[in-house]
Amino acid sequence: MAEPQTAAPATADIVIVTTNDIPGATVARVLGPCYGTAVRSRNIVGNVLGGLRAMFGGSQTGFTQMISETRDEALQALRAHAAALGANAVLAMRFDSGEFDAGQGQAMNEVTAYGTAVWIEAPNGAPAAEPGRQSPWGNRG
């Protein structure tokens, strides 16, 4: 089994999966927990319009977009943390989210993406994701 490389792959090369393993890959080293957190809020106009829309019912597209963008930012932060730990994959990724009041009626949306940072190897013993090279399993994030 090859030793994990010392230089972390680029964040785009980090494989992120919600499963505890990747079929055909071997976990060569568990590097520990990793996470990425993002916090966002809508501007005052968006909050007022969202509040009016909520009174009459219907889809909250502005809030849905904000949550989606917050989740994407959390995933990018997770990738960066995993790369800083020297990982080329994150297993068992999960999301946790919440909302809190920042004062003056300003709601903040918080999303944390977390999982286990690992170094995986492809079936031939090569690193599953080398810097600048696509993983054999594709970008799963």
DOKOLTOR-522574 format. One record per residue (C-alpha): residue number from 0; residue in three letters; x, y, z. Coordinates in nm, 2 decimals, m for minus. Example, Ala and Ser with C-alpha at 12.3 -4.5 7.8 and 13.67 -1.06 7.14 Angstrom:
2
{num = 0&residuo = ALA&u = 1.23&v = m0.45&w = 0.78}
{num = 1&residuo = SER&u = 1.37&v = m0.11&w = 0.71}
// end
This chain:
141
{num = 0&residuo = MET&u = 0.00&v = 0.00&w = 0.00}
{num = 1&residuo = ALA&u = 0.15&v = 0.34&w = m0.10}
{num = 2&residuo = GLU&u = 0.21&v = 0.60&w = 0.16}
{num = 3&residuo = PRO&u = m0.03&v = 0.90&w = 0.14}
{num = 4&residuo = GLN&u = 0.13&v = 1.20&w = m0.04}
{num = 5&residuo = THR&u = 0.23&v = 1.50&w = 0.17}
{num = 6&residuo = ALA&u = 0.09&v = 1.76&w = m0.06}
{num = 7&residuo = ALA&u = m0.29&v = 1.78&w = m0.05}
{num = 8&residuo = PRO&u = m0.48&v = 1.77&w = m0.38}
{num = 9&residuo = ALA&u = m0.66&v = 2.08&w = m0.51}
{num = 10&residuo = THR&u = m0.99&v = 2.13&w = m0.35}
{num = 11&residuo = ALA&u = m1.17&v = 2.04&w = m0.68}
{num = 12&residuo = ASP&u = m1.00&v = 1.70&w = m0.66}
{num = 13&residuo = ILE&u = m1.15&v = 1.61&w = m0.32}
{num = 14&residuo = VAL&u = m1.40&v = 1.33&w = m0.35}
{num = 15&residuo = ILE&u = m1.70&v = 1.38&w = m0.12}
{num = 16&residuo = VAL&u = m1.95&v = 1.11&w = m0.06}
{num = 17&residuo = THR&u = m2.23&v = 1.05&w = 0.19}
{num = 18&residuo = THR&u = m2.15&v = 0.68&w = 0.22}
{num = 19&residuo = ASN&u = m1.90&v = 0.52&w = 0.46}
{num = 20&residuo = ASP&u = m1.68&v = 0.39&w = 0.18}
{num = 21&residuo = ILE&u = m1.63&v = 0.40&w = m0.19}
{num = 22&residuo = PRO&u = m1.67&v = 0.07&w = m0.37}
{num = 23&residuo = GLY&u = m1.33&v = m0.03&w = m0.51}
{num = 24&residuo = ALA&u = m1.13&v = 0.22&w = m0.31}
{num = 25&residuo = THR&u = m0.92&v = 0.14&w = 0.00}
{num = 26&residuo = VAL&u = m0.90&v = 0.38&w = 0.29}
{num = 27&residuo = ALA&u = m0.52&v = 0.40&w = 0.34}
{num = 28&residuo = ARG&u = m0.54&v = 0.66&w = 0.62}
{num = 29&residuo = VAL&u = m0.81&v = 0.82&w = 0.83}
{num = 30&residuo = LEU&u = m0.71&v = 1.18&w = 0.89}
{num = 31&residuo = GLY&u = m0.99&v = 1.28&w = 1.12}
{num = 32&residuo = PRO&u = m1.31&v = 1.49&w = 1.12}
{num = 33&residuo = CYS&u = m1.34&v = 1.78&w = 0.89}
{num = 34&residuo = TYR&u = m1.61&v = 2.05&w = 0.84}
{num = 35&residuo = GLY&u = m1.70&v = 2.36&w = 0.66}
{num = 36&residuo = THR&u = m1.95&v = 2.62&w = 0.79}
{num = 37&residuo = ALA&u = m2.12&v = 2.90&w = 0.61}
{num = 38&residuo = VAL&u = m2.35&v = 3.17&w = 0.74}
{num = 39&residuo = ARG&u = m2.57&v = 3.39&w = 0.52}
{num = 40&residuo = SER&u = m2.86&v = 3.63&w = 0.55}
{num = 41&residuo = ARG&u = m3.09&v = 3.81&w = 0.31}
{num = 42&residuo = ASN&u = m3.09&v = 4.18&w = 0.29}
{num = 43&residuo = ILE&u = m3.36&v = 4.38&w = 0.46}
{num = 44&residuo = VAL&u = m3.57&v = 4.41&w = 0.14}
{num = 45&residuo = GLY&u = m3.55&v = 4.04&w = 0.08}
{num = 46&residuo = ASN&u = m3.66&v = 3.97&w = 0.44}
{num = 47&residuo = VAL&u = m3.96&v = 4.21&w = 0.41}
{num = 48&residuo = LEU&u = m4.07&v = 4.07&w = 0.07}
{num = 49&residuo = GLY&u = m4.02&v = 3.71&w = 0.20}
{num = 50&residuo = GLY&u = m4.23&v = 3.80&w = 0.51}
{num = 51&residuo = LEU&u = m4.51&v = 3.94&w = 0.29}
{num = 52&residuo = ARG&u = m4.50&v = 3.63&w = 0.07}
{num = 53&residuo = ALA&u = m4.52&v = 3.40&w = 0.38}
{num = 54&residuo = MET&u = m4.83&v = 3.58&w = 0.49}
{num = 55&residuo = PHE&u = m5.01&v = 3.49&w = 0.16}
{num = 56&residuo = GLY&u = m4.84&v = 3.15&w = 0.12}
{num = 57&residuo = GLY&u = m4.65&v = 3.02&w = m0.18}
{num = 58&residuo = SER&u = m4.29&v = 2.93&w = m0.26}
{num = 59&residuo = GLN&u = m4.01&v = 3.11&w = m0.09}
{num = 60&residuo = THR&u = m3.77&v = 3.12&w = m0.38}
{num = 61&residuo = GLY&u = m3.55&v = 3.39&w = m0.23}
{num = 62&residuo = PHE&u = m3.49&v = 3.19&w = 0.09}
{num = 63&residuo = THR&u = m3.45&v = 2.86&w = m0.11}
{num = 64&residuo = GLN&u = m3.18&v = 3.02&w = m0.32}
{num = 65&residuo = MET&u = m3.01&v = 3.16&w = 0.00}
{num = 66&residuo = ILE&u = m3.01&v = 2.81&w = 0.16}
{num = 67&residuo = SER&u = m2.87&v = 2.65&w = m0.16}
{num = 68&residuo = GLU&u = m2.59&v = 2.91&w = m0.18}
{num = 69&residuo = THR&u = m2.51&v = 2.86&w = 0.19}
{num = 70&residuo = ARG&u = m2.49&v = 2.48&w = 0.14}
{num = 71&residuo = ASP&u = m2.26&v = 2.53&w = m0.16}
{num = 72&residuo = GLU&u = m2.03&v = 2.76&w = 0.05}
{num = 73&residuo = ALA&u = m2.02&v = 2.50&w = 0.33}
{num = 74&residuo = LEU&u = m1.92&v = 2.23&w = 0.08}
{num = 75&residuo = GLN&u = m1.64&v = 2.45&w = m0.05}
{num = 76&residuo = ALA&u = m1.52&v = 2.52&w = 0.31}
{num = 77&residuo = LEU&u = m1.53&v = 2.14&w = 0.38}
{num = 78&residuo = ARG&u = m1.32&v = 2.07&w = 0.07}
{num = 79&residuo = ALA&u = m1.06&v = 2.33&w = 0.18}
{num = 80&residuo = HIS&u = m1.05&v = 2.19&w = 0.54}
{num = 81&residuo = ALA&u = m1.01&v = 1.83&w = 0.40}
{num = 82&residuo = ALA&u = m0.73&v = 1.95&w = 0.17}
{num = 83&residuo = ALA&u = m0.55&v = 2.13&w = 0.46}
{num = 84&residuo = LEU&u = m0.56&v = 1.80&w = 0.65}
{num = 85&residuo = GLY&u = m0.40&v = 1.62&w = 0.35}
{num = 86&residuo = ALA&u = m0.71&v = 1.43&w = 0.25}
{num = 87&residuo = ASN&u = m0.82&v = 1.33&w = m0.10}
{num = 88&residuo = ALA&u = m1.17&v = 1.23&w = 0.00}
{num = 89&residuo = VAL&u = m1.44&v = 1.29&w = 0.26}
{num = 90&residuo = LEU&u = m1.65&v = 1.00&w = 0.37}
{num = 91&residuo = ALA&u = m1.99&v = 1.00&w = 0.55}
{num = 92&residuo = MET&u = m2.06&v = 1.37&w = 0.47}
{num = 93&residuo = ARG&u = m2.36&v = 1.52&w = 0.63}
{num = 94&residuo = PHE&u = m2.52&v = 1.86&w = 0.66}
{num = 95&residuo = ASP&u = m2.64&v = 2.03&w = 0.97}
{num = 96&residuo = SER&u = m2.83&v = 2.36&w = 0.95}
{num = 97&residuo = GLY&u = m3.00&v = 2.62&w = 1.16}
{num = 98&residuo = GLU&u = m3.13&v = 2.97&w = 1.17}
{num = 99&residuo = PHE&u = m3.06&v = 3.23&w = 1.43}
{num = 100&residuo = ASP&u = m3.17&v = 3.59&w = 1.49}
{num = 101&residuo = ALA&u = m2.88&v = 3.84&w = 1.45}
{num = 102&residuo = GLY&u = m3.09&v = 4.12&w = 1.60}
{num = 103&residuo = GLN&u = m3.32&v = 4.38&w = 1.45}
{num = 104&residuo = GLY&u = m3.52&v = 4.10&w = 1.28}
{num = 105&residuo = GLN&u = m3.23&v = 3.98&w = 1.07}
{num = 106&residuo = ALA&u = m3.25&v = 3.60&w = 1.03}
{num = 107&residuo = MET&u = m2.92&v = 3.43&w = 0.96}
{num = 108&residuo = ASN&u = m2.90&v = 3.09&w = 0.80}
{num = 109&residuo = GLU&u = m2.61&v = 2.86&w = 0.90}
{num = 110&residuo = VAL&u = m2.51&v = 2.54&w = 0.73}
{num = 111&residuo = THR&u = m2.23&v = 2.30&w = 0.83}
{num = 112&residuo = ALA&u = m2.10&v = 2.02&w = 0.61}
{num = 113&residuo = TYR&u = m1.90&v = 1.76&w = 0.80}
{num = 114&residuo = GLY&u = m1.75&v = 1.42&w = 0.75}
{num = 115&residuo = THR&u = m1.44&v = 1.21&w = 0.79}
{num = 116&residuo = ALA&u = m1.12&v = 1.32&w = 0.60}
{num = 117&residuo = VAL&u = m0.94&v = 1.02&w = 0.45}
{num = 118&residuo = TRP&u = m0.67&v = 0.93&w = 0.20}
{num = 119&residuo = ILE&u = m0.81&v = 0.67&w = m0.04}
{num = 120&residuo = GLU&u = m0.63&v = 0.47&w = m0.30}
{num = 121&residuo = ALA&u = m0.77&v = 0.33&w = m0.63}
{num = 122&residuo = PRO&u = m0.77&v = m0.05&w = m0.68}
{num = 123&residuo = ASN&u = m0.42&v = m0.04&w = m0.84}
{num = 124&residuo = GLY&u = m0.27&v = 0.12&w = m0.53}
{num = 125&residuo = ALA&u = m0.24&v = 0.47&w = m0.69}
{num = 126&residuo = PRO&u = m0.39&v = 0.77&w = m0.51}
{num = 127&residuo = ALA&u = m0.76&v = 0.80&w = m0.61}
{num = 128&residuo = ALA&u = m0.72&v = 1.17&w = m0.67}
{num = 129&residuo = GLU&u = m0.39&v = 1.33&w = m0.76}
{num = 130&residuo = PRO&u = m0.35&v = 1.71&w = m0.80}
{num = 131&residuo = GLY&u = m0.46&v = 1.82&w = m1.14}
{num = 132&residuo = ARG&u = m0.61&v = 1.48&w = m1.23}
{num = 133&residuo = GLN&u = m0.97&v = 1.37&w = m1.22}
{num = 134&residuo = SER&u = m1.06&v = 1.10&w = m0.97}
{num = 135&residuo = PRO&u = m1.15&v = 0.76&w = m1.12}
{num = 136&residuo = TRP&u = m1.49&v = 0.80&w = m0.94}
{num = 137&residuo = GLY&u = m1.55&v = 1.15&w = m1.08}
{num = 138&residuo = ASN&u = m1.61&v = 1.46&w = m0.87}
{num = 139&residuo = ARG&u = m1.87&v = 1.36&w = m0.62}
{num = 140&residuo = GLY&u = m1.91&v = 1.69&w = m0.44}
// end
